[in-house]
Amino acid sequence: MSDGTFPPLRDELRGLEPYGAPQLDVPVQLNVNENPYGPSPMVVSEIAAAVAGVASSLNRYPDREFVELRSALAAYLSKDTPAGIGPEQVWAANGSNEVMLQLLQAFGGPGRTALSFAPTYSMYPEYARDTSTSWVEGRRDEDFTLDLDRARALVEEQRPSVVLLPSPNNPTGTALPPDAVGALCDAAGEGCLVVVDEAYGEFRRTGTPSALELLPRHRNLVVTRTMSKAFALAGGRLGYLAADPAICDAIRVVRLPYHLSAVTQAVALAALRHAPELLARVDELRAERDATVEWLRGQGLQVADSDANFALFGRFRDRRAVWQGLLDRGVLIREVGPDGWLRVSIGTGAEMTIFKRALVEVLETGDTGVTPVIGAETEVSRA
């Protein structure tokens, strides 16, 4: 006889909805920050050949240490730091989501705390929840930058085991200056990891350095990246990090056996061999982003400065009405971030033209729900 508790889910998970942006079949999809430009036929052919090359040995387990892939990732990351990156400093998993989860599995857990500053990536507290890690949120300023003094004070007060700092931040696009990262590494001490999430790092504006440059000075620093965004490999599911070799060794304790398939490794290696081609559209997307930010501001909207491939804009009395109005016109963006704000991924020039035309139509409806709130104080809440 059932007592009404089937399935016997953990109490703290009951009633929760799984994470996920809407997946809708609409003409213009600008909601999950994908690169709109897929691999060329030549790269597709190379990836197919790489997969075919490992297909005959799929009866065997893959290289558990994925040495070749780590070496290739290290070579790629070394372009962003004078000190260079060695393969022993690199770890990879199935998307940066799994990398983050492994970090919390290894360095979080019962009796430990993870900390970040809202608005920020909405999966962070879920990583903490899933690993029974306590979650603490500070707040960013109204312009979504980080008040370094308040941030440092919160770290010193809470003494977390992990600090999560996306740069550029999602959903705001805000990048962190290197001195802020270094100061928080010092405040945290070696009993705490400071994880700088550079999922959108390749899109940062000229002159914005990567936190990779700080690795030689801070043993407790971890910098994560993904091939899902700039590399146009969201379907490949490959995320990775650079850190002190001791941190990589510690993650091996919690990783699942053979967690990176031979197919995943082959696809990622093929993509890295064609990195210049796959990244060739990054400058174009940066220019489109900057033009979109300028255009949105020209419509009287507030827009956060962005170093990513998206723009956060608002504020609206009823952002759901704006989101729905765009969807009714075949344009899907993301209802995420602080109340009153929306996020649009940067698509092709043609897609952005359709988005702009649709947004103008929505704003011209005269509905008070979609009228921008001009000069209102920003309400910051968790994304």
Order of alpha helices (4+ residues) and beta strands (2+ residues): beta-alpha-alpha-beta-alpha-beta-alpha-beta-alpha-beta-alpha-beta-beta-beta-alpha-alpha-alpha-alpha-beta-beta-alpha-beta-beta-alpha
